[in-house]
Each structure stands twice: as structure tokens, then as C-alpha cells.
């Protein structure tokens, strides 16, 4: 490979000295090289390296040529002397009969100046000789053309001037005369030339050469390669365009060139898309304003499947934000950057965070520099100009939040993650500045919110509430007392839509009020009464927000626990009455929704307040609990709610059971040991075995919330232990492992190990909601290390084939997490993973599934196992084991001892599964020679055994009819019926077809000096490496094995097997 670096270094040297007076041969050598490259590109030969080199270097040469032409013409930002531009305009492009004598004379004078410069700097004699020869050849060719052309009045003068020039150059080449002897004859007034002037004059003369005139040819060749089938060619062509656009961005002003690049932004290859986005970024950086159409095309790739493309677009969006003057585009940029903070790729998430911080908050620094702090830095006292600027920047934040996910919780989380991370990572000085900016934003938001309320703009009003919640969650002290009071009227519900706004107000109160230092007792009392009334009036979906807010206010501020006790006691009395009513009459005295709501209230109260612990701490304040029970409150509530999970005999029994299960989930998160009770275990087992999908889905949510709560508890315990490591008093009970406190710590692991098989079954359910929730639990199990990920790998691999992009990428990152931690231990049961992936696809598409698809809007056909393989192939052993597992199901042991065993074995042949594996194999992104060679090795083994035996059996049956097999000949295959033989023929036909596809698609390039190492594969043609089995075989078209389908399968298998055997014999 050393010659490649030598060649590229030589070309770089040629370009460096191009048009320099001391290096006249560089232009000729580059011209010859460019001609060879263009010839190579236009040839039909397949030479990946040389063609790739030619494409990229044509771009580099085109950039150098165009840059030189722009410089001598004084275009764009070049500060070219006027006399250089004048010479460039007057010099003849070529010598012909129509050339003006003045132009020819100026050419002679310019060349004389170059020769004088070379001579004065004591240049090499051979350089002067080369220049003289080059110019003399041009003059002699021009003289001949003029002489052979039509005779005109100026022809004699032209011939005379050319003859004089040729004669002078001839004399100079012989050493006769001096290069400066005709200096007095110069009609053009040259200035005193410096070395830089000489270089520019030499560039002007070089611009007349064939190399400089080939710029359009270079560009045309590059443009033609942008549409090639080979990915490598397209990639190099876009890189060549990047070379040009870097120095000459205005080239994309031409629509044809720009559209060609825009098409590559949607290319099937991620590498091509990445470079195309970079080219567009360089062009947009050149623009004064960003065209909306180009912005929409570029910004849409922020959701690209390729990591490098998303990262490139995030950087581009940050740059475009400051260039854009259109507010709508700036809002869209901010929204897209906020969304990328939740990217599963840590690098992109960090980059998006920095970009978001830059575009949302750094513009406030300009406000700080305006010097308008005469009345302090508050928003209320700010001058109009400063206020207007704060409003403009706040509107961008509001608009960005409005464009995020439609669910308010997600929008709040997205923005609050940014603010929390900012305040966590910044130093004290920066924290003070950010708090001031956040205060401006909050004050502005409240002003806007009241304005939207007056204008009855509900959507904008709600967005302001969401944004206020995000900022106040991070900095609760910034919410003023008057602002807290302003929010209270929005808890007065008059219509159903008011609950949507009340939800955000409740969240603000819940997160902000406990963290404030001072509270108005009257306001707290009024708020408690409002929340008490809301509990009875709120719909079921808002119950959690209202109850949790009330519990937070009571526990953290007022300490009036009698309110909660009153609610709990009332619900329990009514629930007991309903339980008894169901037992006696088989019906309910009140609507089922009321029963469900009371169940949830009981669970939520016990989740937010530990009544038994509080009773021990402050018995006087919780004396009212004695009216409910003098025993353990949580056990009492648990037993009562548990009874409603067994409700029978009423129409609403299913809904009530689910609500009771949800209530138990709230209890489990606060009191983990309750889930280990025998009654809880029996309930969970009953739901798995007899419950419907809705109940199982709710159970998955209970598990997920339980695991999340346990993880939070464990993290808090570790944090507290770390803070008190050197001060904590350790007693004997702690050393001995005391008790229920330590027993709670292992509940989540024991629970998951007990029910993981059932959770895995739920992840393969035909109900999509149940599958998604079950996968959420599996993700938590792997991330928290509650069970060995080998047990979860079948579902993880299956989920990586999901048509749901979000689920697919989540599964990929869980797989990668497990792979980085456990390595080769994960891949001990690869056949199970493949079977799970096939069964998962059957849930979506039925029996006949394909092993490939066009994912995420890309044009390229990808293997469904491609995402899995991209992780597995990082280690050689797991990679080869995975490839072997893909091929192994095609290995059919046809020689059996008994006929019934043979028939039973062939019944297990699932040709639909084999076609799925075949699709996955031929569409895998095989990038190394060892991958293809490993597959071909197993193909050949099967072809030499199972395939050969099956072919021999089919031929012998056709020759001998139904003649019985000799009983003494134990080496012969037992008689097999037509159906089983036909299935085997289909399997072998699929195998042979796969081998042909791999041989056609991949070209192995061997290096004799490097035989034992794998080599990179380059595909000559990027075609869809797929087979439509419905077109190939009747069996897949009809869905059943008819006589015609069986006969066709045997015939096609036999013909293909014989053809491939003949081809092998010919090669030998």
C-alpha cells in the first residue's frame, strides 16, 4: 500500500507548486493525470481504488483551478490588483487568426516578465528552457493555424508578430540574446513586480492552459458519479464536492448542482448522507440568510438512524440558529435540539445539551451588556428595549416547548433536564447569572400567561404553564409569592378542559411549595380546602396529581394530617360497604367509577404518606387514625384493596380488578415487602395464568413503577451512606444485618427472578401495549442487574427487529449495554434468539415474514438482524458463532434409522423460518472477507452432505420408482414420503440460492502478503440482495404444499444443484 501514499503525496506537491514560475511542468503532469483519471472513470473496468482516487482528486483539482480563476479575475473576496485583472481580461484565450495583435503583444510581454523573474532569482536553466519550449510550441501551433486559415488584412501582421516571438524564443533557447533586451518595447505599464506579483502573473498565464479549461469537465465527471450504484463512488463524489464547496460555496447556487447534493442527503448509505449534510452546511454558512427549503431538508436529518449524521446535523443547527432571522426557524431549531438531549447516544446527547444551552440562554448575555440597569436587573423594572428583547428570547423557548411531544409530562421533563443539568454543572458565579436569567424568563412567562388567558388562547396558556414548571422545578425560590397566588384561580374547575391546566398548576405546587422557605398560612389553608374539594370532583386520570399535591402540602407545610385521615377513613368505610353489597346482592350501590376512584385514593394516600411511621413520630397529630384502626394502617388498606382484586359477579368486575391492582402498585412502591406476601404472589401468579391482557399490562406497569421506586431508594441510600461514611454510628444490629430494612433491599431482584419467565412471555404477546410495557420491565431488569441478561436476550434481539423505531433503538442500546458488561457470555444460546426474532415477526406479519425491510424511511434494504449483528460482530468469536447459527438450521440429517423418526424430523422443518433466515443472511452488512468465507464454508459443508444426499435420493426414486430399499443396505436412506422430501428440497433450494447471491454481490480482494487477516469487502453494485420467495416457489405463493408446489420444489432444487455442481467442475 506504500505506492498509494507516494502517489497522493506527489499529487499534493504538484498542486502546491501549480502555476509557480519555477515549476512549469506541474501543470502538464496534472493535465496528463487528469486525462488518465477521466479515462479510468469512463471505462467499464471495475477498479474500486483507482476510480475512487480519480473522483476525489478531480474534486481537489477542480477546487484549485476554480480558486485560481477566481483570484485572477478579482471575484468575490479576493483583493486582486487591478492590473492583474486587466491583463487577465485582455490576454487571448488561444492564438488564432481572430486574435488581436495588442493581445498577442501583451502575451509576449507577460511571458518576458516571467522569464526575467526566473532569471533574476537565478532560477534553474532547465526551467527557462522548459518555459521557452512550452511557449514556443504554442506560438508555432498558432502560426501554422493562422497561415493555413483564411487570409485577412491582419493576417500578415499576426504572422509577423508570431514569427518574431518564435525567433526570439529560439535564440533564447540557444543562449543568444538576453531575456530583458525587449523590455523597452512593452506597451503595457507593468508595476515593479514583487514575488507575489510574479506568482499572480504566472497564474494568469496558466489560466490559458488546458488544465484550467477542464474545470467544467472535472465538475461534470464528479456530478455523474453522484448517481452511481456503488456506495464508494457516491461517497467519494460527495467528498469531491465538499472539496470544491469548501473554497467555492457559490457553486451550489446553480440549481442542478445543488439538487444533486440534496438528493444525496436522502441516500441509502449513512456515510454518503453524512458528507452530503456537511456539504450543505458549508453552503449554508456562506449564505447571509438560511432558505427555508434548505433548512427543512437539512434539519429533518436530525432524526437520522446513523449516529454520525445526527451529530453532524446537531452541529449544523447550532450554527444556523445565529444566522437565521426568521423566528419560526429559530424556534424549530431550539425544539429539535431539545429533543436530541434524550438521544440514546451519549455523545449526541451531550452535544445537543451544549447546543441548546448556547441557543436558548447565551443570547441573554447581550442583554446584560446593554448597560440598562439603572433601576436594577429585574424584569418588571427593565426598560422597554430590554423587556422587548427578553420577550423575544422567551418566545423562542415557549415556541420550542410547544413543538415537543404532545404529552405535557414529556415536555416538562425535556426542558427541566436542561435547566437541572445547567445548575448542577455550573460554578457559583455562573449559577448566579443563570438564576437571574431564569427569573427574567419566569416573570416574562407569567406576564405572557395572563395575556393569553385574557385572549382565551388555551394552547399558548398551557405551554406557558409547562415552561414555568420546568424552570421552577429546578429553581423553586424564583417563584414569587404573588405568582404562586396567581396560579390558584386556575384550580377552580368549571369545565372538563380546565383539568388539563389544573394538572400543571398542581405539579408546580407539588414541586415548588415544599422547597420554599416561607409560606403564607392563609394561602396554605385555602389551598388545602381547594384540593380537598378537588379530590371528590376530579376525574380518575387526575386523581394522582390532586392526592399527591395535597399530601405534599400537608406533610411538608401544614402538618394537618386530619385532612388525609378523614379522606382515608371515608374511602375505607365506603369501600367496605361496597364489598359487602357485592357479597350480598351481587351489585354496586354506586357507580363503578366511584369505587375505582376510592381504591386509587387509598393507594395514593398510603404511597405518599407512611401513616404508621408518622403515628410513631407524631402520635398527637395522627390520633385520628385510631378511629380507623389501632393496628397497622397499611396492612388494613392492603387487605381491603386486595379483596377487590377478586371481585366477581358484576359487569364491571374487570375494570374494578385493574383499579385495585393499580392501587396495590402504589402500596408496593412505598412498602416493598407487601409484594412478597403470599397473597400478593398468588394474585400475580393468577394474573399471569388466568388474567386478560389488560390486567397483565397493568401488572407490567406495577412492576415498572416498583423497580423505578426501588432503584431510587437504593440510590438515595448509597448517597446517604457516602455522606455519613465517617460520622455514622454503627451499632450491633446494623452489623448483624438487622431486619426488614435490609430485607427490603433485595425484594426487586427476588421478584424479577421469580416472574421473569412470565414477563418474557408477555413481551411476545400479540397485544402491542402489553409487549411495550413488558419490554420496559425487561429494560429495568438489565439496567439494574436484577437477572442475568442471557435470560432476556431472546426478547432483546426480537425487539431489535421491531417495526417500531423507538422500541427498536431502545432494544439496541439495552443490547449494547449488556454486551459491554458481559461480552461473550451473552451469546451461548444464539439459536433461541433467532427463533424469538422469527416468532416476534410472526406477531406482526403472520406466517410468511421477510427477514429484511426498509427501516426509518431509508431507501436501502436492511437485514432485520442487522442491528443485532452490528453489536455482535465487535468480537470475532461471537460474530462467527452468530453466522454459524444462521446457517445451522439448514443442516438436515437425512440418514435415520427408522422411517417414523425420519418423518417426525421432517415435520420439524419450517421452511418459512428458513426463508426468514436466508433473507437476514443475504441482506446483512458483511464488511469483512472472513464473514463471507465463513458463511460459504458452512454452505459448502451442507451442500456436500445434506444437499448431495437429497439430490441422490430424488434421482434414485425417479429412476427406480417405488421399489423397496434393500434391507441389508444400511447406508441407503429410508423411504420418505413426498411431502417431507419436498420440504427438504425447498430448504436446500433456499440454501443454494443464498450461496449464489453471496458470490454475486461480494468481491473479495486478497493480498498475498496478508492471507490470514480478514480483508474489507467492497460491493461492486448496491442492489437489493433479496429474493422474492413467492416468485421463486409455489409453496410460498400458495401458503401450502400442494402436489404442484412439491413437484416444482424438487425440480428447481435438482436443476440448481446440478448446475452449481457443473460450474464447480468447470472451474476445477
BELSUL-V444013 format. One line per field, one symbol per residue. ss: DSSP state (H for helix, E for strand, - for the rest). phi: phi as a letter, one per 40 degrees, with the letter a starting at -180 (. if undefined). psi: psi as a letter, one per 40 degrees, with the letter a starting at -180 (. if undefined). Layout:
ss = ???
phi = ???
psi = ???
This chain:
ss = -HHHHHHHHHHHHHHHH-------HHHHHHHHHHHHHHHHHH-----HHHHHHHHHHHHHHHHHHHHHHHHHH--------HHHHHHHHH----------HHHHHHHHHHHHHHHHHHHH----HHHHHHHHHHHHHHHHHHHHHHHH------HHHHHHHHHHHHHHHHHHH---------HHH---------HHHHHHHHHHHH---HHHH-HHHHHHHHHHH-----HHHHHHHHHHHHHHHHH-HHHHH-HHHHHHHHHHH----HHHHHHHHHHHHHHHHH-----HHHHHHHHHHHH---HHHHHHHHHHHHHHHHH---HHHHHHHHHHHHHH-----HHHHHHHHHHHHHHH---HHHHH---------------HHHHHHHHHHHHHHHHHHH-----HHHHHHHHHHHHHHHHHH--HHHHHHHHHHHHHHHHHHHHHHHHHHH---HHHHHHHHHHHHHHHHH-HHH--HHHHHHHHHHH------HHHHHHHHHHHHHHHHHH-----HHHHHHHHHHHHHHHHH--HHHHHHHHHHHHHHHHHHH---HHHHHHHHHHHHHHHHHHHHHHHH------HHHHHHHHHHHHHHHHH--HHHHHHH-------HHHH----HHHHHHHHHHHH--------HHHHHHHHHHHHHHHHHH-HHHHH-HHHHHHHHHHHHH--HHHHHHHHHHHHHHHHHHHHHHHHHHHHHHH--------HHHHH---HHHHHH-HHHHHHHHHHHHHHHH-----HHHHHHHHHHHHHHHHH----HHHHHHHHHHH-----HHHHHHHHHHHHHHHHHHHHHHH--HHHHHHHHHHHHHHHH------EE--------EE--HHHHHHH---HHHHHHHHHHHHH----------HHHHHHHHH---HHHHHHHHHHHH-----EHHHHHHHHHHHHHHHHHHHHHHHHHHHHHHHH-----------------HHHHHHHHHHHHHHHHHHHHHHHHEE----HHH-----E-EE---------HHHH-HHHHH----HHHHHHHHHHHHHHHHHHHHHHHHH-
phi = .ccccccccccccdcccdgcdcbccccccccccccccccccccccbbdcccccccccccccccccccccccccgcfccccdccccccdcccccacaccccdccccccccccccccccccccfcccccccccccccccccccccccccccccbccccccccccccccccccccccgcgbcbcbcccccccccccccccccccccccccccdccccdccdccccccccbccccdccccccccccdccdbbccccccdccccccccccbccccccccccccccccccccccbcccccccccccccbccccccccccdccccccdcccbcccccccccccccccccccccccccccccccccccbcdcccccccgcbcbgccccccccccccccccccccccccccccdcccdcccccccdccccccccccccccccccccccdcccccccccccccccfcccccccccdccccccccbccccccccccccddccccbacccccccdcccccccccdccccbbcdcccccccccccccdcbcccccccccccccccccccbcgcccccccccccccccccccccccccbgabcbdcccccccccccccccccbcdccccccbcccbccccccaccccccccdcccccccbcagbccccccccccccccccccccbdcccccccccccccccccbcccccccccccccccccccccccccccccccccbcbbccbccccccgdiccccccbccccccccbddccccccbccccccdccccdccccccccgcaccdcccdcccccccccccccccccccccccccccbgcccbcbddcccccccccccccbgccbccaaccfgccccbccccccccccccbccccccccccccddccbcccbcbcccccccccccbccccccccdcccbcccbbccccccccccdcccccbdcccccccccccccbgbcccccccccccccbcccccccccccccccccccccccccbbcbcbdcaccbcbcbbccbcbccbbcccccbcdcccgacccccccccccccccccccccccccccc
psi = edddddddddddddddehehdegdeddddddddddddddddeieiggddddddddddddddddddddddddeefibehghidddddddddihdihadehhddddddddddddddddddddefihdddddddddddddddddddddddeahhidedddddddddddddddddddeehaieededeehdhghihhiddddddddddddeeidddeeddddddddddedeidhdddddddddddddddddgdededhdddddddddedfidhdddddddddddddddddidihhdddddddddeeeidhdddddddddddddddediehdddddddddddddedeidhddddddddddddddddddeddddeeeffdfieiddeiidddddddddddddddddddeaidhdddddddddddddddddeiadddddddddddddddddddddddddddefgdddddddddddddddddgdeehidddddddddeehhdidedddddddddddddddddeidiihddddddddddddddddeiideeddddddddddddddcdfgedddddddddddddddddddddddefaieiidddddddddddddddddhgdddddddgdddfdeddddieahdddddddddddeeehieidfddddddddddddddddddgdedeeiddddddddddddeiidddddddddddddddddddddddddddddddfdeehhhiddddefeaddddddeddddddddedddddddefiehddddddddddddddddefeiheddedddddddeeiehdddddddddddddddddebeddfefdddddddddddddddeadgiieiihifeidhhihdedddddddedhdddddddddddddeehhgdhididddddddddehgdddddddddddeeigheidddddddddddddddecddddddddddddddebfhiihdegeeiiihiiddddddddddddddddddddddddhhhhihdefdeiiiihhhdhgihgihgddddhddddeeigiddddddddddddddddddddddddd.
